[in-house]
Protein backbone atom coordinates (compact mmCIF):
# COMPACT_ATOMS: atom_id res chain seq x y z
CA UNK A 1 0.00 0.00 0.00
CA UNK A 2 0.99 3.60 -0.60
CA UNK A 3 -0.22 6.50 1.48
CA UNK A 4 -0.40 10.20 0.77
CA UNK A 5 -0.64 12.98 3.33
CA UNK A 6 -2.90 15.70 1.91
CA UNK A 7 -2.85 19.11 3.64
CA UNK A 8 -4.97 21.96 2.29
CA UNK A 9 -3.99 25.65 2.49
CA UNK A 10 -6.66 26.06 5.20
CA UNK A 11 -5.21 23.24 7.29
CA UNK A 12 -7.48 20.32 6.45
CA UNK A 13 -5.40 17.19 6.82
CA UNK A 14 -6.37 13.88 5.29
CA UNK A 15 -4.61 10.61 4.59
CA UNK A 16 -5.22 8.68 1.37
CA UNK A 17 -4.21 5.06 0.86
CA UNK A 18 -3.89 3.46 -2.56
CA UNK A 19 -3.38 -0.25 -2.99
CA UNK A 20 -4.10 -3.15 -5.29
CA UNK A 21 -6.51 -5.93 -4.37
CA UNK A 22 -7.37 -9.17 -6.10
CA UNK A 23 -9.37 -12.31 -5.54
CA UNK A 24 -6.61 -14.42 -7.11
CA UNK A 25 -4.76 -16.82 -4.82
CA UNK A 26 -1.43 -16.01 -6.50
CA UNK A 27 -1.10 -12.23 -6.92
CA UNK A 28 2.01 -12.64 -9.09
CA UNK A 29 -0.06 -14.40 -11.75
CA UNK A 30 -2.92 -11.95 -12.15
CA UNK A 31 -5.19 -12.42 -15.11
CA UNK A 32 -6.47 -9.43 -17.07
CA UNK A 33 -9.30 -7.75 -15.19
CA UNK A 34 -8.58 -9.42 -11.87
CA UNK A 35 -6.57 -6.55 -10.37
CA UNK A 36 -8.47 -3.77 -8.60
CA UNK A 37 -7.21 -0.37 -7.51
CA UNK A 38 -8.55 0.63 -4.11
CA UNK A 39 -8.52 4.27 -2.99
CA UNK A 40 -9.31 5.16 0.62
CA UNK A 41 -9.40 8.66 2.13
CA UNK A 42 -9.89 9.72 5.73
CA UNK A 43 -12.04 12.51 7.02
CA UNK A 44 -10.32 15.76 8.07
CA UNK A 45 -7.92 14.74 10.84
CA UNK A 46 -7.24 18.34 11.86
CA UNK A 47 -10.82 19.08 12.89
CA UNK A 48 -11.65 19.79 16.55
CA UNK A 49 -14.45 17.18 16.43
CA UNK A 50 -12.04 14.56 15.14
CA UNK A 51 -9.73 15.08 18.10
CA UNK A 52 -12.60 14.34 20.47
CA UNK A 53 -13.75 11.29 18.53
CA UNK A 54 -10.35 9.73 17.83
CA UNK A 55 -10.95 6.94 20.34
CA UNK A 56 -14.03 5.86 18.36
CA UNK A 57 -12.17 5.89 15.02
CA UNK A 58 -12.53 8.12 11.98
CA UNK A 59 -14.75 7.90 8.93
CA UNK A 60 -13.17 6.68 5.73
CA UNK A 61 -14.48 6.73 2.18
CA UNK A 62 -13.32 4.34 -0.51
CA UNK A 63 -13.64 3.51 -4.18
CA UNK A 64 -12.61 0.43 -6.15
CA UNK A 65 -11.98 0.11 -9.88
CA UNK A 66 -10.65 -2.60 -12.17
CA UNK A 67 -7.20 -1.74 -13.50
CA UNK A 68 -4.58 -3.22 -15.80
CA UNK A 69 -1.86 -1.05 -14.23
CA UNK A 70 0.68 -3.03 -12.20
CA UNK A 71 2.87 -0.12 -11.07
CA UNK A 72 1.50 2.03 -8.25
CA UNK A 73 4.01 4.81 -8.99
CA UNK A 74 2.37 5.18 -12.42
CA UNK A 75 -1.08 5.38 -10.83
CA UNK A 76 0.10 8.12 -8.48
CA UNK A 77 1.94 9.99 -11.25
CA UNK A 78 -1.21 10.05 -13.40
CA UNK A 79 -3.26 11.24 -10.40
CA UNK A 80 -0.98 14.12 -9.34
CA UNK A 81 -3.02 16.86 -11.03
CA UNK A 82 -6.27 15.50 -9.69
CA UNK A 83 -4.82 15.24 -6.17
CA UNK A 84 -3.60 18.85 -6.28
CA UNK A 85 -7.04 20.02 -7.40
CA UNK A 86 -8.67 18.02 -4.60
CA UNK A 87 -6.48 19.76 -2.03
CA UNK A 88 -6.81 23.26 -3.51
CA UNK A 89 -10.58 23.05 -4.06
CA UNK A 90 -11.38 20.90 -0.99
CA UNK A 91 -13.06 18.54 -3.43
CA UNK A 92 -12.07 15.25 -1.83
CA UNK A 93 -14.25 13.20 -4.20
CA UNK A 94 -11.52 13.79 -6.79
CA UNK A 95 -9.22 11.52 -4.77
CA UNK A 96 -11.73 8.70 -5.17
CA UNK A 97 -12.57 9.38 -8.83
CA UNK A 98 -11.67 6.71 -11.36
CA UNK A 99 -8.92 7.33 -13.90
Order of alpha helices (4+ residues) and beta strands (2+ residues): beta-beta-beta-alpha-beta-alpha-alpha
